[in-house]
Amino acid sequence: MTVVVTAIFYPKPGKKQELVAALAKAIPAVHAQDAGCRLYAIHDAADGTITMIEKWDSAELLQTHSKSAATAALNAAIAEVIAKPTLVTKMEPIPAGTAEQGLL
């Protein structure tokens, strides 16, 4: 079963654009190197945070991603620009409605 993840990043004051740049630079490596990645995309939230929305083919592949070189590089790149630890939430989809609109 697929796994959907949200990761909320809290930039230090004045460091939001640096955070976005670090995330944007790291994303291509995840897309290319981490098996099972269906979605790995960043979004600007109105509250000043940056949210990554992810979709993985399985919990096992997500676990592998969490230990990958791409993830290690991403964590190193953002270490100095985040104010507190990233809030990560893992979810299993509950299909409802149409296949196109009711399932991420």
C-alpha positions as a printed NumPy array, in Angstrom:
array([[  0.   ,   0.   ,   0.   ],
       [  1.216,   3.497,  -0.764],
       [  2.281,   5.908,   1.957],
       [  1.699,   9.663,   1.891],
       [  3.951,  11.918,   3.936],
       [  3.859,  15.565,   4.876],
       [  7.031,  17.167,   6.162],
       [  6.671,  20.676,   7.55 ],
       [  9.876,  22.727,   7.607],
       [ 10.208,  25.741,   9.904],
       [ 12.69 ,  28.242,   8.456],
       [ 14.708,  30.515,  10.702],
       [ 13.727,  34.186,  10.39 ],
       [ 15.01 ,  35.545,   7.087],
       [ 16.082,  32.08 ,   5.872],
       [ 12.959,  30.931,   4.016],
       [ 14.39 ,  31.448,   0.533],
       [ 17.613,  29.656,   1.505],
       [ 15.52 ,  26.74 ,   2.776],
       [ 13.531,  26.627,  -0.454],
       [ 16.735,  26.731,  -2.514],
       [ 18.294,  23.886,  -0.497],
       [ 15.172,  21.742,  -0.835],
       [ 14.824,  22.491,  -4.544],
       [ 18.453,  21.517,  -5.121],
       [ 18.013,  18.201,  -3.273],
       [ 14.738,  17.117,  -4.868],
       [ 16.17 ,  15.926,  -8.232],
       [ 18.432,  13.441,  -6.424],
       [ 15.469,  11.941,  -4.566],
       [ 13.455,  11.767,  -7.79 ],
       [ 16.327,  10.022,  -9.592],
       [ 17.823,   7.821,  -6.883],
       [ 15.159,   6.783,  -4.37 ],
       [ 13.065,   3.867,  -5.62 ],
       [  9.334,   4.041,  -5.035],
       [  9.08 ,   7.84 ,  -4.989],
       [  5.84 ,   8.896,  -6.718],
       [  5.692,  12.462,  -5.402],
       [  8.241,  14.64 ,  -3.624],
       [  7.209,  18.26 ,  -3.957],
       [  7.52 ,  21.433,  -1.862],
       [  4.799,  23.983,  -1.192],
       [  4.781,  27.441,   0.393],
       [  2.316,  27.683,   3.27 ],
       [  0.63 ,  30.908,   4.344],
       [  1.991,  30.503,   7.892],
       [  5.605,  30.899,   6.73 ],
       [  6.455,  27.213,   6.7  ],
       [  7.406,  25.051,   3.742],
       [  5.568,  21.748,   3.358],
       [  6.865,  18.775,   1.433],
       [  4.201,  16.377,   0.196],
       [  5.462,  12.914,  -0.611],
       [  3.99 ,   9.688,  -1.947],
       [  5.822,   6.371,  -1.741],
       [  5.016,   2.933,  -3.144],
       [  5.428,   1.311,   0.285],
       [  6.453,   1.909,   3.871],
       [  9.587,  -0.148,   3.216],
       [ 10.686,   2.096,   0.341],
       [  9.971,   5.179,   2.457],
       [ 12.158,   3.699,   5.192],
       [ 14.947,   3.095,   2.653],
       [ 14.593,   6.711,   1.484],
       [ 14.983,   7.955,   5.062],
       [ 18.473,   6.378,   5.115],
       [ 19.495,   7.312,   1.565],
       [ 22.381,   9.5  ,   0.447],
       [ 19.901,  11.961,  -1.066],
       [ 18.122,  12.362,   2.276],
       [ 21.409,  12.763,   4.134],
       [ 22.449,  15.49 ,   1.696],
       [ 19.094,  17.232,   2.079],
       [ 19.309,  17.152,   5.878],
       [ 22.834,  18.566,   5.799],
       [ 21.787,  21.319,   3.387],
       [ 18.912,  22.547,   5.569],
       [ 20.492,  22.127,   9.011],
       [ 21.53 ,  25.76 ,   9.368],
       [ 18.34 ,  27.316,   7.985],
       [ 15.628,  25.551,  10.005],
       [ 14.497,  26.835,  13.388],
       [ 13.29 ,  23.513,  14.792],
       [ 12.958,  19.878,  13.778],
       [ 10.819,  19.065,  10.772],
       [  7.348,  17.752,  11.602],
       [  6.85 ,  14.526,   9.627],
       [  3.452,  12.825,   9.383],
       [  3.01 ,   9.46 ,   7.64 ],
       [ -0.433,   8.488,   6.355],
       [ -2.074,   5.61 ,   4.525],
       [ -4.622,   6.703,   1.912],
       [ -8.307,   5.986,   2.436],
       [ -9.87 ,   5.783,  -1.043],
       [-13.135,   7.684,  -1.421],
       [-14.877,   9.193,  -4.427],
       [-13.307,   8.853,  -7.847],
       [ -9.878,   7.335,  -8.489],
       [ -8.646,  10.67 ,  -9.852],
       [-10.048,  12.903,  -7.122],
       [-10.321,  10.699,  -4.062],
       [ -6.83 ,   9.262,  -3.803],
       [ -3.469,  10.977,  -3.739]])
